[in-house]
């Protein structure tokens, strides 16, 4: 449910509301509507979109801190940087965010305006590779750097970078047949990387493997565009639990367009072909994963037109989280594989024939995949024989960098500063970039040697935090009813007085695959700070079902969403009520997406605990969400009818006692407005009042500045008035 998680990050960075300080809270400078609408004035944005230049110790990044948005190049050896390309020079049609390096490191490939663009680093010249109004995207270089693949109208094409000649490789693409690009549900629920691209060049550049999705059997879901004189309908292919899913086929086509089109179709018991896949180093076979519909059985395939071998078959009594393909080492004779088979996500080394050689990492901690990052969970320096990764060891509220040798020796922690670290390894394995932040430290970028030795600070943005009277966030650990430790955080108002009684707002998410209690910048949002400034305590807790604490911690919710999450949240409420400075009669709750679901579940299943709540874009009944996400945790409605009934907010709506504000984007194509409409219908039948805020033209995470501003104003005013 990547969209549900990304909506939270939109909310975190975009808070807008003016708050008047309480007496005694005088500051050098107040937080104002304008200032919070432009948080870059408080903490300037740092470099983004960092990529190492192939065959060098140089890396590129995007920056707008020096005026015009631009791509810069930094030399890790000399510590110098120079300008590559500005937005002004590229033109408004070119999307700098899309840039990627050629295999030779001499050119950049970019998208924008529906076309592809090539920038020559040596000459500084930018030229278009394609023309015409037909949108073209999901581009990538061939391994030799002489061609680029792309998708247009759901067909796969190749363009020769020298001659400009374009060759069509597929011709059966349509509104329902997608070649080399993902549909909504595959892109939302099975892609571990941000790109929607679903094709890969063979290492020798002669073939392209691609995923074909036939959405014809998938039911259509209507979405309405209201902001025109004549409203129009947009239909989205959206499988709900138990519905037919897209029919997936793995195909291979000759890159010169002259060969046939070999195909692997789903076999008995297979439901999904995972969209991340790769070729073996010798270009002879495609390595891809298949899942059954329950997502409890996963098969690694080494497939060519004449054979299909299964070196690994993974099963789990609940569900499988890993959808990353293996990484080949030792020239393709061995591969690395991530598995939660011991309850924690660890690395295993196999021969290509499927013989387990060694478990490379072990312990009650996990190797983590960076959220919202288009990188694998681990990065390999095959020349020196090291694997680099981010880990929850020693504290699940942090991410520290580690490395281990390919033979399992030399395990070493590379970073020590408390907080969250994310790495990007240089092509030759000599350097790594450490993206660091903590609750109190805005994002910094450090250059390290591969052994963790500090080299330089690439970016540490100046900020004006000291000019503001911000609340203090404390990380705390409490115990669930059965004694399980639960991680939480509490934000205290500025000038906190323990002799006072404070109202509390519970900021909740609670769903699988995500944490909100992290020692990371942005975990305490600007909205949290505004509420604290107004005199609220803000509390968050990661209940069982959340990410970061191992598979057993997460699978408690299996076939029974809502109940166990709420039990842990109520343990947090009991802890809050034990604090002398908490007003137990003034506790509110707020969440977005899965957090919206949990807000309504809490208000209807613990109706006497909360005085009020705000549910943003909530799932209100799991029948309404998509098949792949929901069935992973709940199975189909036919298999778990009782679980669907017990987990429904709609069926429990008559229990609502608290004051409620419902928020939803009318154009939400992730958690559809159907969810809120059905909950409202249940409230109407029960004669229960509510408040409703609908935002036209906005999807799951609001992106328009006016909509973001108004949304957060409504949330803030609701709690000020009702709590």
Helices and strands as residue ranges (DSSP letters): H 2-12, H 33-37, G 39-41, E 48-52, E 58-63, E 70-75, E 81-86, H 87-90, E 95-101, E 107-112, E 115-120, E 125-128, E 136-141, E 147-152, E 155-160, E 166-168, E 177-179, H 184-189, E 199-201, E 207-214, E 220-225, E 232-237, E 247-254, E 261-265, E 272-273, E 278-279, E 286-291, E 297-304, E 307-315, E 327-329, G 330-332, E 334-339, E 346-351, E 356-359, E 367-368, E 378-381, E 386-391, E 400-405, E 412-413, E 420-425, E 431-437, E 444-449, E 454-460, G 465-467, E 472-479, E 485-492, E 502-508, H 526-533, E 536-542, H 551-554, G 555-557, H 563-577, E 582-592, H 594-605, E 612-616, G 622-624, H 627-634, H 641-647, G 650-655, E 659-665, H 674-686, E 691-695, H 705-722
